[in-house]
Amino acid sequence: MSVSAPHRTAEVPRSRPALADRPAAPRPRRSLPALRVLGPADREVLWLYLLTRVGIWTTAGAVGWLFPADGDSHRPASLLTPWQRWDWTFYFRIAKDGYFPDATGPWTAGWDNREAFLPGFPLVLRAVHTVVPSWAASGALISFVAGGVAVLALARIARDRLGDEEAGGRAVTFLLVSPCAVFLAAGYTEALFLALALPAWLAAQRRNWAAASVLTCLACSVRVTGLFLAAALALHFLLTARTRTAWRGAPWLFLPALPPLLHSWYLHAWTGDWMAWKHSQERGWYREFHLPWEAWSHTWTAAFGHTQPTGYALMWQAELLAMVTGVVLLAVLVRGRRWPEALYIALTLWALGTSYWYTSVPRSTLLWWPLWIALAGWSLRRPRVRSAYLYVAGPLCTTVAITFLTGRWAG
């Protein structure tokens, strides 16, 4: 005999509370768009970047006080004065007056060979100057903003490549404390190029070929190194495109050739020479073609042959060391079958290593993002690597910064 459960009558509330009387659910607190995009690791990288900017600009201020152009001056130079040197004068003249002001050019005595420089940075400089009255401040602002974008992209590439959240901060540290890091703060092209090239490479890793090609196209208007990036991008596409849908992105890869072609066409219209940019480099910077071992020999003689003042000899020694570093990096990339990055480094080394002698190789290391990622990976396996690097590179970074800001830089 079974007993059924007692029947319960459902209780009906006498009155249902009105919607307005119900307690409102807490609204999610809205954050700023930048904070939604940037994670904690990104914000840590930006904090590190800001700290190093403070250090570099503090050094620049100290240089103005301690090493004035006029030793008898009772007033320090402007904070921006030490930055207006060397390549900056070319970018400033192009942005202000164009490439051939008042119909002057290579046919004019005392010509400065400014057509050797691509128009990307001067165009951005002129645009920013419409808002910022000071040309020097405009250049510094461009590099400051571009540098922030660059370190964020580098950190994300490192994290994706090494699979470690700490890798991004390490790669950025190695870059920002590298011996020639001062050029990332100057009104030069390095920061702007990295701000375009590194997001381009990040987009390529995520198979966004349209974005990668557009950013590489813009990078090609800033530095000729952009063409080497375009070659690496194309090789990366060939190695990863597996489907017919993926191959639909192939036409984008031709876009980066546009800026160099337009620049050559523009220079030809004025000079009648399609290779005017190359010939201007040969006239002004001895960049005529030489076999690699000839370039090494000429640089070695300048570095150790007692033919140059000691300061210049030290510069040539730094050129040799940077070239050796590049060759070792290339070997590491080839061994790891990182073919696109290896192609980028190989083309860069070929361009730098086939002039009469090496010029600006240490500065070019700033653009070797595989180097900073490789060091980050090495330091994760060998913690002492980062400490050793900071102890050695830190003083070198300060020395190069002071040398540049006092006007004694020759590279």
C-alpha positions in Angstrom: 0.0 0.0 0.0 1.5 3.2 -1.1 1.1 6.5 0.5 1.0 9.5 -1.8 2.7 12.7 -0.8 0.4 15.3 0.6 -0.8 17.8 -2.0 0.5 21.4 -1.5 -1.2 24.4 -2.8 1.2 26.8 -4.4 1.4 30.0 -2.5 0.5 33.0 -4.6 1.9 36.3 -3.3 -0.8 38.8 -2.4 0.9 41.5 -4.5 3.8 41.4 -6.9 6.2 44.3 -6.3 6.2 46.8 -9.1 9.2 46.9 -11.4 10.2 50.3 -10.2 10.3 49.0 -6.6 12.7 46.3 -7.3 16.4 46.9 -6.4 18.3 47.9 -9.5 21.1 45.5 -10.6 24.5 47.2 -10.2 25.7 48.6 -13.5 29.1 47.4 -14.7 31.5 50.2 -14.2 32.7 51.6 -17.5 36.4 51.9 -18.1 38.1 54.1 -20.5 38.5 52.6 -24.0 42.3 52.6 -23.6 42.0 50.6 -20.4 39.8 48.0 -22.0 42.3 47.5 -24.8 45.4 47.5 -22.6 45.9 44.7 -20.2 48.0 44.8 -17.0 51.1 43.6 -18.9 50.7 46.4 -21.5 50.3 49.0 -18.8 53.4 47.7 -17.1 55.3 48.1 -20.4 54.1 51.7 -20.8 55.1 52.5 -17.3 58.6 51.2 -18.1 58.6 53.3 -21.2 57.6 56.4 -19.4 60.3 55.9 -16.8 63.0 55.6 -19.4 61.7 58.7 -21.2 62.1 60.7 -17.9 65.6 59.4 -17.6 66.6 60.4 -21.1 65.1 63.8 -20.9 66.7 64.4 -17.5 70.0 63.5 -19.1 69.3 66.0 -21.9 68.5 68.7 -19.4 71.7 68.0 -17.5 73.7 68.1 -20.8 72.3 71.6 -21.5 73.5 72.8 -18.1 76.9 71.1 -18.0 78.0 71.2 -21.6 76.7 74.5 -23.1 77.7 75.4 -26.6 79.2 78.6 -25.2 81.5 77.7 -22.2 81.0 81.2 -20.8 77.2 81.2 -21.0 75.3 82.1 -17.9 72.1 80.5 -19.1 71.5 76.9 -20.0 70.4 76.0 -23.5 66.8 75.1 -24.3 65.9 71.5 -23.4 65.3 70.8 -27.1 68.6 72.3 -28.3 70.7 69.1 -27.9 68.3 67.1 -30.0 68.6 69.3 -33.1 71.7 67.6 -34.6 72.8 65.4 -37.4 70.0 63.7 -39.3 67.4 66.0 -37.7 68.6 68.9 -39.8 67.7 67.0 -43.0 64.2 66.0 -41.8 63.7 69.6 -40.7 64.8 71.1 -44.0 62.7 68.7 -46.0 59.6 69.3 -43.9 60.1 73.1 -44.0 61.3 73.7 -47.5 60.8 70.5 -49.5 63.4 68.6 -51.4 64.4 71.2 -54.0 63.7 74.7 -52.6 64.1 77.5 -55.0 65.1 75.1 -57.8 68.3 74.0 -56.0 69.4 70.4 -56.1 72.4 68.2 -56.9 73.4 70.6 -59.6 74.0 73.3 -57.0 77.4 73.8 -55.3 77.3 72.7 -51.6 74.2 70.7 -52.0 73.3 68.7 -48.8 72.0 65.5 -50.6 68.7 65.6 -48.8 67.0 63.4 -51.4 68.7 60.5 -49.7 66.0 60.7 -47.0 62.5 59.3 -47.6 59.5 61.6 -47.1 57.5 59.7 -44.5 59.0 61.3 -41.4 59.2 64.9 -42.8 55.5 64.6 -43.9 54.4 63.6 -40.4 56.7 66.3 -39.0 55.1 69.0 -41.1 51.6 67.8 -40.2 52.3 67.9 -36.5 53.9 71.3 -36.8 50.6 72.7 -37.9 49.5 72.2 -34.3 52.8 72.4 -32.4 54.6 75.6 -33.1 58.1 74.3 -32.4 59.7 72.1 -35.0 61.9 70.4 -32.5 59.0 69.8 -30.1 57.0 68.3 -33.0 59.8 65.8 -33.7 60.1 64.9 -30.1 56.4 64.4 -29.8 56.3 62.1 -32.9 59.0 59.9 -31.4 57.4 59.9 -28.0 54.0 58.7 -29.2 55.5 56.4 -31.8 57.8 54.8 -29.2 54.9 54.0 -27.0 53.1 52.2 -29.8 56.3 50.4 -30.7 57.0 49.0 -27.3 53.4 47.8 -26.9 53.6 45.9 -30.2 57.1 44.5 -29.4 55.8 43.2 -26.0 52.8 41.5 -27.7 55.0 39.9 -30.3 57.3 38.6 -27.7 54.5 37.2 -25.6 53.0 35.5 -28.6 56.3 34.1 -29.7 57.6 32.9 -26.4 54.3 32.0 -24.7 55.3 33.8 -21.5 53.6 36.8 -20.0 56.9 38.1 -18.7 58.6 37.9 -22.1 57.1 41.2 -23.3 58.5 43.3 -20.5 61.9 41.7 -20.9 62.1 42.3 -24.7 61.1 46.0 -24.1 63.7 46.3 -21.4 66.4 45.1 -23.7 65.3 47.5 -26.4 65.0 50.6 -24.1 68.3 50.1 -22.4 70.2 49.2 -25.6 73.3 51.3 -26.3 71.7 53.4 -29.0 68.3 53.8 -27.4 68.6 57.6 -27.3 67.7 57.6 -31.0 64.2 56.4 -30.1 63.7 59.7 -28.3 65.3 62.0 -30.9 63.4 63.4 -33.9 64.7 60.5 -36.0 62.9 57.8 -38.0 63.6 54.8 -35.7 60.6 55.2 -33.4 58.2 56.0 -36.2 59.4 53.1 -38.3 59.0 50.6 -35.3 55.5 52.0 -34.6 54.5 50.9 -38.1 56.7 47.8 -38.6 56.0 46.0 -35.4 52.2 46.3 -35.6 52.6 45.2 -39.2 54.4 42.1 -38.1 51.9 41.5 -35.3 49.1 41.7 -37.9 51.0 39.2 -40.1 51.3 36.7 -37.3 47.5 36.9 -37.0 47.0 36.5 -40.8 45.6 40.0 -41.2 47.4 40.6 -44.5 45.5 43.8 -45.4 46.5 45.6 -42.2 50.0 44.2 -42.3 50.5 45.4 -45.9 49.1 48.9 -45.2 51.3 49.4 -42.2 54.4 48.0 -44.1 53.5 50.4 -46.9 53.7 53.3 -44.5 56.9 52.0 -43.0 58.4 51.9 -46.5 57.8 55.7 -46.7 59.9 56.2 -43.5 62.9 54.0 -44.1 64.2 51.8 -46.9 64.3 49.0 -44.3 60.6 48.8 -44.9 61.3 47.0 -48.2 63.2 44.3 -46.2 60.1 44.0 -43.9 57.9 43.7 -47.0 60.1 40.8 -48.2 59.9 39.0 -44.9 56.1 39.6 -45.0 55.9 38.0 -48.4 57.9 35.0 -47.3 55.8 34.6 -44.2 52.7 34.6 -46.4 54.1 31.9 -48.7 55.0 29.7 -45.7 51.6 30.0 -44.0 49.0 30.4 -46.8 47.4 26.9 -47.1 44.0 27.5 -48.5 42.5 29.3 -51.5 40.8 31.7 -49.1 44.2 32.7 -47.6 45.6 33.3 -51.1 43.0 36.0 -51.6 45.2 38.3 -49.5 48.2 37.9 -51.8 47.5 41.2 -53.8 48.0 43.2 -50.7 51.6 42.2 -50.6 52.4 44.4 -53.6 51.2 47.6 -51.8 54.6 48.3 -49.9 56.3 48.8 -53.2 54.3 52.0 -53.8 56.1 54.5 -51.6 59.6 53.8 -53.0 58.3 53.9 -56.6 56.5 57.2 -56.0 59.6 58.7 -54.4 61.8 57.6 -57.3 59.3 59.0 -59.7 59.2 62.3 -57.9 63.0 62.6 -57.8 63.3 61.6 -61.5 60.8 64.4 -62.3 63.3 66.9 -60.7 66.6 65.4 -61.5 66.1 63.1 -64.5 67.6 60.3 -62.4 65.5 57.3 -61.2 68.2 56.4 -58.7 68.8 59.9 -57.4 68.3 58.8 -53.7 71.0 56.1 -54.1 73.4 58.5 -55.9 72.9 61.1 -53.1 73.9 58.5 -50.5 77.0 57.7 -52.5 78.0 61.4 -52.7 77.3 62.2 -49.1 77.9 59.0 -47.1 80.2 56.8 -49.2 77.5 54.2 -49.7 78.7 53.0 -53.1 78.7 49.2 -53.5 81.6 47.2 -52.2 82.0 43.5 -51.6 81.3 42.5 -48.0 84.9 41.6 -47.2 86.1 44.9 -48.6 83.6 46.8 -46.4 84.8 44.8 -43.4 88.5 45.6 -44.2 87.9 49.3 -44.7 86.0 49.5 -41.4 88.6 47.4 -39.6 91.3 49.7 -40.8 89.4 52.8 -39.5 88.8 51.0 -36.2 92.2 49.6 -35.4 94.6 51.0 -38.0 95.4 54.2 -36.1 94.2 56.3 -39.0 91.4 58.0 -37.1 91.2 60.0 -33.9 90.5 57.8 -30.9 86.8 58.9 -30.7 86.1 58.0 -34.3 88.1 54.8 -34.0 85.8 53.8 -31.2 82.8 54.5 -33.4 84.1 52.1 -36.1 84.8 49.5 -33.4 81.1 49.8 -32.4 80.2 49.3 -36.1 82.2 46.1 -36.2 80.7 44.8 -33.0 77.1 45.5 -34.2 77.8 43.7 -37.5 79.1 40.7 -35.6 76.0 40.8 -33.4 73.8 40.8 -36.5 75.6 37.8 -38.1 75.2 35.8 -34.8 71.5 36.8 -34.7 71.1 35.6 -38.3 72.7 32.3 -37.5 70.3 31.8 -34.5 67.3 32.6 -36.6 68.4 30.2 -39.4 69.0 27.5 -36.8 65.6 28.0 -35.4 64.1 28.0 -38.9 62.7 31.5 -38.4 62.9 32.1 -42.1 61.0 35.4 -42.5 62.9 37.1 -39.6 66.1 35.6 -41.0 65.4 37.1 -44.4 64.7 40.6 -42.8 68.0 40.5 -40.9 70.0 39.1 -43.9 68.7 41.9 -46.2 69.5 44.5 -43.6 73.0 43.2 -43.1 73.6 43.1 -46.8 72.5 46.7 -47.2 74.7 47.8 -44.3 77.6 45.6 -45.1 78.2 46.4 -48.7 79.1 50.1 -48.5 82.7 51.5 -48.5 82.6 51.0 -44.7 79.9 50.4 -42.1 77.7 53.3 -41.2 74.9 53.4 -38.6 74.9 49.7 -37.9 74.6 50.2 -34.1 71.6 52.5 -34.7 70.0 49.8 -37.0 70.1 47.3 -34.1 67.1 49.2 -32.7 65.1 47.9 -35.7 66.1 44.2 -35.2 63.1 43.1 -33.2 64.1 39.4 -33.4 67.2 40.3 -31.4 65.2 41.7 -28.4 62.9 38.7 -28.5 65.8 36.3 -28.6 67.4 38.0 -25.6 64.1 37.9 -23.8 63.8 34.1 -24.4 67.4 33.6 -23.4 66.9 35.5 -20.1 63.8 33.4 -19.3 66.0 30.3 -19.4 69.1 32.0 -17.8 67.9 34.7 -15.3 71.4 36.1 -15.0 71.4 37.2 -18.6 69.1 40.2 -17.9 71.3 41.3 -15.0 74.5 41.1 -17.0 72.9 42.9 -19.9 71.7 45.8 -17.7 75.0 46.2 -16.0 76.8 46.4 -19.3 74.3 48.1 -21.6 73.1 50.6 -19.1 76.3 52.6 -18.8 76.8 52.3 -22.6 73.3 53.7 -23.1 74.1 56.7 -20.9 77.5 57.2 -22.6 76.0 57.2 -26.1 73.2 59.5 -25.1 75.6 62.1 -23.7 77.9 61.7 -26.7 75.0 62.4 -29.0 73.4 65.2 -27.0 76.8 67.0 -26.7 77.2 66.9 -30.5 80.2 64.5 -30.5 78.4 61.6 -32.2 79.9 60.6 -35.5 77.8 57.5 -36.5 
